[in-house]
Amino acid sequence: MALPPEKAERCCRRTLMEAWVGRESAVFRLPPSRLAFDPCDVILLERDGCLTELQPVSIAGSDLRSIDAVRQDRIV
């Protein structure tokens, strides 16, 4: 695949930024009242007064729903 240098640089920068943002992850459980989450959703987690966007990558069902998620940044 051949790309013009400008487009190749944009693709490279985007891939690196997505990898940088996605290095943060979280594992948590939700109560039955929050069973509607699926992997397409974005979860806002507040920690130390800052909101962090997380996207579920796996969801396990039981009485409490166990979710593995990675950080997401829509700007990137």
N, C-alpha and C positions, 0 to 999 in steps of 0.2 A: 504494500500500500504506500503510495506517495502522496504527501500533503505539502501545500505551500508552507514555508517556514512560520508564518504568522499563525496559521491554523494549528500546526503541530505544537507550537508553544502554548496556545490557549488550551488545547486538549491536555497537554502535560500538566499545566498549572491547575486545571480543574481536577484532574485525577489526584494530584498531590494534596490539594485542599480537602477533597472528600476523604482521603485517607487520614489526614491530620484530624479532622473533625470526628471521624468514625472510630478513633482510637479509644474514646471514652465509652464505657458500657455500664449497664446496670442490670441487676437481677432483683426482682421484687415479686411480691404476691398481692393480689387484689381480692377483696371480699366478693361474695356472690352478687352484690348490688352493682358491680362493675364488670359483669361477665360479657358485655356487649363488645369489648375490644377485639380487634382482629389485626393481622399484620399490615394492613393498609393504613391504619390509624397513626396519628401522631399524638404522643402523650407529653403533656407539659408537666415537668417536675420542678417544684420550687425547693431550692436548697440555698441556705445562707442569703436569702433575699433575692436570688437570681433565678430566672426561669430558664430551664434547659429543655429543648425539644428532643424527644427520644422516639425512635421508630422500633416497634417490636420486630424481632427476627424469629422468635419462637414463642409459642404459647402452649402450655400444658394444662389440661383441664383436670379438675378435682373439686373438692369443696372450696378451696382457695385456688385461684388461677395464678400459676407461676409464669412470669414473663421475663424473657431475656431481651434486652433492647440495646441499641447503639445510638449514640448522639447523632443528631441531624441538624443541619443548618441550611434553611431554604435559600439563603443568600448565595451560598456556594453553589 
